[in-house]
Amino acid sequence: MLNIGVLNQGIVIDHIKAGGAMKIYTYLNLENLDCSVAIIKNAKSNFMGKKDIIKIEGTLDGINLDMLGALDHKITINIIENGVIIEKKNPDLPKTVTNILKCKNPRCITSVEQGIPHTFKLTDRENGVYRCVYCEQAFERR
Amino acid sequence: MLNIGVLNQGIVIDHIKAGGAMKIYTYLNLENLDCSVAIIKNAKSNFMGKKDIIKIEGTLDGINLDMLGALDHKITINIIENGVIIEKKNPDLPKTVTNILKCKNPRCITSVEQGIPHTFKLTDRENGVYRCVYCEQAFERR
């Protein structure tokens, strides 16, 4: 079984839906950062069967991690300092997100025209449902 | 520091040039496989300063791992069974590769016309240099 050692300082994003880590990796622009990053895809999980995990060594200055709630509302974000979890939280779901989710409705104005921001509103906080403000299509996590 | 536990059965691709893991991840189509995968980006390395590592639990049937030599000729491929490395090898560099490397010369026929296979030939085995068969542009690893 794959597992990963402890971090001294950094962020662990846990309980990501299996297969969902790459979207978060892309959103956080981790490809272009110099810090060490570990991504575990399809890790075994007692609660979820399978899950993804991302571990980032160092800090992510200026990045609003709550935005990740729009990508996956069930993730847990652990902030680690000196090898100890100092904060453990589920992201607050932002009411509106722009250019984080993409509308997949081929008849939506955002699909037909170029340059229109993809804006979604939170319509069901409990289930983390976001809908496109133009066509009301729900964002589907795979 | 990030590190990853041992595998019982699988493949470890080590000594990947830092920042190069995603190309290999994409080539091996790991996004769409069900097996557990760990990617460590910018891991500390005594020899390389920084490196990437990919660990794959399970087997990759039908995939020619030697093709990875075209993407990064300095990688080490470790095959693991029952928790033990049973084979450790550097990929043999294939003489010709098709649709693994992309020619970035904007004036190359493969850039101008659609549907032409991107074919590269090995022209310098020692340094792992591949050149486009149409325009002779060398493939540059970043």
HADDOCK unambig.tbl for C-alpha pairs under 7 A between the chains (distance, minus, plus):
assign (segid A and resid 1 and name CA) (segid B and resid 7 and name CA) 5.97 0.50 0.50
assign (segid A and resid 1 and name CA) (segid B and resid 8 and name CA) 6.89 0.50 0.50
assign (segid A and resid 2 and name CA) (segid B and resid 4 and name CA) 6.74 0.50 0.50
assign (segid A and resid 2 and name CA) (segid B and resid 5 and name CA) 5.84 0.50 0.50
assign (segid A and resid 2 and name CA) (segid B and resid 6 and name CA) 6.83 0.50 0.50
assign (segid A and resid 2 and name CA) (segid B and resid 7 and name CA) 6.34 0.50 0.50
assign (segid A and resid 3 and name CA) (segid B and resid 4 and name CA) 5.52 0.50 0.50
assign (segid A and resid 3 and name CA) (segid B and resid 5 and name CA) 5.25 0.50 0.50
assign (segid A and resid 4 and name CA) (segid B and resid 2 and name CA) 6.75 0.50 0.50
assign (segid A and resid 4 and name CA) (segid B and resid 3 and name CA) 5.52 0.50 0.50
assign (segid A and resid 4 and name CA) (segid B and resid 4 and name CA) 4.17 0.50 0.50
assign (segid A and resid 4 and name CA) (segid B and resid 5 and name CA) 5.97 0.50 0.50
assign (segid A and resid 5 and name CA) (segid B and resid 2 and name CA) 5.86 0.50 0.50
assign (segid A and resid 5 and name CA) (segid B and resid 3 and name CA) 5.25 0.50 0.50
assign (segid A and resid 5 and name CA) (segid B and resid 4 and name CA) 5.97 0.50 0.50
assign (segid A and resid 6 and name CA) (segid B and resid 2 and name CA) 6.86 0.50 0.50
assign (segid A and resid 7 and name CA) (segid B and resid 1 and name CA) 5.96 0.50 0.50
assign (segid A and resid 7 and name CA) (segid B and resid 2 and name CA) 6.36 0.50 0.50
assign (segid A and resid 8 and name CA) (segid B and resid 1 and name CA) 6.87 0.50 0.50
assign (segid A and resid 34 and name CA) (segid B and resid 42 and name CA) 6.95 0.50 0.50
assign (segid A and resid 35 and name CA) (segid B and resid 42 and name CA) 6.52 0.50 0.50
assign (segid A and resid 36 and name CA) (segid B and resid 41 and name CA) 5.50 0.50 0.50
assign (segid A and resid 36 and name CA) (segid B and resid 42 and name CA) 4.70 0.50 0.50
assign (segid A and resid 36 and name CA) (segid B and resid 43 and name CA) 5.70 0.50 0.50
assign (segid A and resid 37 and name CA) (segid B and resid 40 and name CA) 5.73 0.50 0.50
assign (segid A and resid 37 and name CA) (segid B and resid 41 and name CA) 5.09 0.50 0.50
assign (segid A and resid 37 and name CA) (segid B and resid 42 and name CA) 6.80 0.50 0.50
assign (segid A and resid 38 and name CA) (segid B and resid 38 and name CA) 6.86 0.50 0.50
assign (segid A and resid 38 and name CA) (segid B and resid 39 and name CA) 5.51 0.50 0.50
assign (segid A and resid 38 and name CA) (segid B and resid 40 and name CA) 4.32 0.50 0.50
assign (segid A and resid 38 and name CA) (segid B and resid 41 and name CA) 6.22 0.50 0.50
assign (segid A and resid 39 and name CA) (segid B and resid 38 and name CA) 5.50 0.50 0.50
assign (segid A and resid 39 and name CA) (segid B and resid 39 and name CA) 5.16 0.50 0.50
assign (segid A and resid 39 and name CA) (segid B and resid 40 and name CA) 6.51 0.50 0.50
assign (segid A and resid 40 and name CA) (segid B and resid 37 and name CA) 5.74 0.50 0.50
assign (segid A and resid 40 and name CA) (segid B and resid 38 and name CA) 4.32 0.50 0.50
assign (segid A and resid 40 and name CA) (segid B and resid 39 and name CA) 6.52 0.50 0.50
assign (segid A and resid 41 and name CA) (segid B and resid 36 and name CA) 5.50 0.50 0.50
assign (segid A and resid 41 and name CA) (segid B and resid 37 and name CA) 5.08 0.50 0.50
assign (segid A and resid 41 and name CA) (segid B and resid 38 and name CA) 6.20 0.50 0.50
assign (segid A and resid 42 and name CA) (segid B and resid 34 and name CA) 6.94 0.50 0.50
assign (segid A and resid 42 and name CA) (segid B and resid 35 and name CA) 6.48 0.50 0.50
assign (segid A and resid 42 and name CA) (segid B and resid 36 and name CA) 4.68 0.50 0.50
assign (segid A and resid 42 and name CA) (segid B and resid 37 and name CA) 6.78 0.50 0.50
assign (segid A and resid 43 and name CA) (segid B and resid 36 and name CA) 5.71 0.50 0.50
